[in-house]
Every structure is written in C-alpha cells, then in structure tokens.
Amino acid sequence: MNISLLAQTGMDGAAGGEAVGALALGPIDLAIAAALVLVAGAISLLLRLHLEQRLIIAALRTVVQLLLIGYVLRWVFALDRPAPVLIVMLLMITAAAYAAVTRPSRTYDRAWVSVFITLIICASLTTLVVTGLIIGVTPWYQPQYLIPLLGMVLGNSLTGVSLALDHVLDSLVKDAPRIEMMLSLGASRWEAARDSMAEAVRRGMIPIINAMTVVGIVSLPGMMTGQILAGANPVEAVKYQIVVMFMIAAATSAGCMMIVLLAYRRLFTSRHQLNSGAIRKR
C-alpha cells in the first residue's frame, strides 16, 4: 500500500476543485475559544462543582504546552536532521510513560521502567513501520510525519497500557488467595495468573475497540479532520485515518500484552510464588 504524501493530497480539493489551506487563526480567535472554557467555569461556579480552578490550570497548561511544542517542532523541522527528531521522540515517550504509570491506583518497584520499555518498543516500532513501509517517508526521520504519528500512537496506547496495568495489579492483590491456592495445588505461575492477565489485556483494549467501532459515524478523528481543513481530498484523508487507526490498535494491543507480561515476570518468582507484597498503593 502506497499512500501519497500529505503535501500531494492537498493538491486536490474536497469536491475536485482547487484546494484551500486551513484558515489562519489570530489572537482574537484564540480569545473567543478561551471564552468557551470560561463558560464551563461559570457553570462549575453556578452548580458548585469546584472545578473552576482545575479548568483554569488545565487551560493554561494546554496553551503553554502547545505553544512550546509548536516552537520546538518549528525548530526541529528547520534543522531536518535525525538527532533532534530522536531526542523529541525520546522526550515524548518518557512523558507518556510517566503519565501511564501514575494513573493506576497501585504500583510496584521499577513499574516506570516496565512502562517505558513497553512504549519505546511498541509505539516506536509501530510508528516506524507505518512511516517507512506504508507511507514510504524518505528520509525515514522526516519530523512532519514521524513526530505527529508517534504522538497519536502514544496518546492512545498509554491509556490502554495504564488500564491494563491497573487491572492486573488490582486483580493480583484481590485474587491473591485464589492464586496462591492454585500454586499450592501444583499449578504453574502462568496457569495461576492467566485469567487475571487476559482480563487486563481485554480492559486495556476496550478504548481503542470502542473508537474503531464508531469512527466515521460518531467521531471524525484528528488526522482526518486536520487534512480536510488543510484542503485534502476527503477520500485521501480517510485512507490516512484508516492507517492511523490500525496503527494505534496494533500499538495498543502489543503494549497491553507487553506491560502485563513484564508485570507478571516481576511479581512472580522463578519458584512459582506470587510476590503480592511488592504491589503497593500509590
């Protein structure tokens, strides 16, 4: 499958006519958008939800973080060299690992390392396969493809990894008596933990499966929307979105399985004993 590059897809308009780029936004436009958040804050005050402070902090973080990454990416795009691209990718994966490991209610020693290894293998390899083999990006490190696609993968797969990790740790604690009884009766550590691990992977896959079920009917995802706003042919934008959805599904499923297996290896000894004491509440 060879999908034409985004610059080429932008040559055709939505109706076959001349394409137009996305309309530029000015400070006034952004201020009006910020007013929508103020409306949400006013509703919080009215209903005494006590969410206004969190809304303001979240909105400020959104503006600062996005403006910062915008200037960083402009600098990286201008350099057009692999080293800055790899540094940005590493920072993104590090931040995603931190976000994923802090969400579960329980943790264990070196859980962050397990999540980091999971994301750097599953997310990076999936993104490189898509950009190199499917889209055919040349050179392989083109930041305008590699960084946004990696961001999409990380943003979705970290949710699945976090859910899978949370469930497997919770299950190993709550089902410890059953698991230890099975082990005492001669079951292997794999046999004792298999049900908990399988359910954890299923839990982690629920968000992406739900998203794939309603995409195009209920939601128009970011990749597709961005290309259409930039003037790309909707059919070409859909092709890109199909690739992205499959890419996210692959990275999420691999990530869920890998983090569960790493937790399993960490929490069960080679003598087929459950080390549930290593699991602690956050």
N, C-alpha and C positions, 0 to 999 in steps of 0.2 A: 504494500500500500504506500503510495507516494502522494502525500498531501502537499499542495503548493504552499509556499511561504506566505506569511500574513501580508507582506508588502504586495504580493501578487494578487491575493484575494481581494485586496482593497481596490483593485482596478475596476471591478465590476460592481455596479450599484445594486440595491435590493431589487429593483424592477428591471434590471438590464441596462439602465441608463448610466449617466456619469455619476461616480461615487462622490460623496462629500464626507469630509472628515468630521469627527466629533466637534461640537460647538465648544469653543473655549469658555471657561468659567472665570469670572473675576471675583474680587473681594466681596462685592455686594451679593453675588450669588451664594458664596460660601456663608455669608452672614445670614441670609434668608434660610439656608439649610440649618444653621445653628439654632435659628428660632424654633425649628421643629423640636429640637431637644429641650428648649425652654418650655415648650408646651407640655412635653412629657413631665418635666419638673414641676410645672404648675399643677398638673393632675395629681402628682405624688403629694404635693402640699395639701391640696384640697381633700384628698382621701386619707391623709395622714399615713402614707406608706413608708415615710422616712427613707426614700430612695433618691431624693434630690441631690444629696452630696455625692453619692456614688455615681449618679448620672453625670454630674459636672466633672468629676475626676476622670470618668471613662471618656467623656467627650474631649477633655484636654489631652489625655493620653493619645486618643485617636489622632488628633490634629498634629501633635508633636511627633509621634512615631511615624505617621505617614509622610509628613514634610521631610523628616530626617531621612527616611529611606528613599524618598524621591530625589533628594540632592546626592545621596550616596550612589544611587543607581545611575544618575546622570554622569557622575564622575567615572564610575566603572564602565559604562557604555563608551565613554570617550576614550578610555585607555585601550579597550579592546584587547586585553591580554588575559591569559588563563589564571595567573596568580591571584589578582584581585577577585575574580569570579569565584575561585575556590575558597578564598577567605570569607566572602559573603555567604556562600553556601554553608560553610562550617559554622558561622555565627548563627545562621537561621536554624540549623539542626540543633545546636546547643540550646537555643532559646526554646525550641519546640520540645526538646527532651525535658527541660526544666518545667515547662507548663504541663506536660503529660504526667510527670512523676509527682507533682504537687496536688493534683486533683483527687486521686484515690484517698479514702479515709485511713488506709493502712499502708505501711511501707516495710522495707527490710534493708539491711546494710547493702550498700552499693546498688540499690534499685535504680538510681540515676544512671549508673554505668550500663546497666542492662537496657534501659530505655534508649540511651544514646547509641549503643551498638545496634539496637533494633532499627532505629530511624536512619542511621547513617548507611546501613546496608540496604534495607528495604526501599526507603524513599529515594536515595541517591541512585541506586541501580535501576529502579523503575524509570526514573526521570531520564537517565542517560540512554536507556534502551529506546524510550519514546523519541527523544530528540535525535538520536543517532540513526536508528533503524527505520522508524516510522515516518517522522517528519523529514529526516535527511538534512539536518542542520550542518552546515560547513562554514567555518571550522566548528568542532564539537562544543567549544566553550562560548559560543555566542550568547552573551548575557541576556539579550532581549527575549530569548527563548528559555534558556536553562533556568534562570532565576525565577521568573513568574511561574513556570510549570512546577518547579520544586516547591515553591510557596503553596501552590494549590494542593500538592500531594501532602505536604507537612500539615497544613491546616486541617485536613480531613483525617489523615491517618493517625495523628496524635490523639484525636478524640477516640478512635477505635482502640488504640493501644492503651489509653488511660482506662477506658471502660473494661477492657479485658483484664488488665492488671488489678483493678479494683475488685472485680468479681472473683478472680482466682484466689486473691489473698483473703477476702471475706469468707469464701467457701472453705478454704483450708483451716481457718480458725473455727468456724461454726460446725464444720463436719469432722473436726479432729477426732472425736471419739469413734465415729464410724470408720474413718480411715485407719486409725491405729488398731481397731479391732480386726479389720481386713488384713493388715500387715501381720498381726499376731497369729492369724489363722493360716499364714503362708502365702498371702497374695504379694506380688511384687509391688514396688513403689509405683510403677506405671499403671498396673491394674487398679490400685487404690486411688490414684489421683486422676484417672482418665475421665471420669464423669465430670468432675469439677473443671478440668481443663477444657473439655469440649464445650461445656456451657459458657465458660468465659470467652472462648473464641466466638461463639454464637452471639453473645451480648455485644462484643466489640464490633461485629459486622452489621448489627441492626441499623445504625445511622446511614451507612452507605447503601445498603439494600433499599431502605425507605427512599433515599434520594434518587436512586436509579428507577424506582417504581413510578415516581411522579414527575420526573424530569421531562420538560417539554409540554406537560399538561398543567401542572400546578406551578412549576417554577421554571424560569429561564436563567440558567447559571451564568456566572460571571464571565467566563471565557466567551461564550456565545453572545452575551449582551454587549461586551466590550467590542467585539468585532463588528457587530451590527451597527453600533453607534459610530464606529470608525468608517462605516460605509462599505463593509464587505458584503458580498453576496450571502444571503441568509443560509443557502444550502451549503456553501463552503464553511460558514461559521458552525453549522450543525455538525459537519464532519470533524472539525476540531473538537467540538464538545463531546462527541462520541468517544474520541480518542482519550480525552481528559477523564471522562467518567470511568472508562475501563482501566485507565492508568491508576486512578485513585482506588478503585475496587481491588486491583491487584496488590498495590502497596499496603492497603489496609488489611487485607486478609493475611498477607505474608507477615505484616507487623504484629497482628494479633497472635498468630501462631508462634512467632519467634519470642515475643515477650513472655508468653505463657510457658514455653519450653525453658527459657532462661530462668524464670522464677522457680519452675519445677526442679531444675538442676541445682538451684541454690538452696532450696528448702527441704530437699530430700537427700539423705546421705547415701553413700555407696553401699551401706549395710541395710538399705531399705527401711530407714527410720524417718519419720516426719519431724522436722525441727520447727514446730509451730511457735516455739518461744522466740524465734528470730523475727517473727512478724510482730510489729508494734503499731499502736495507733499514732496517727500523726498529731 
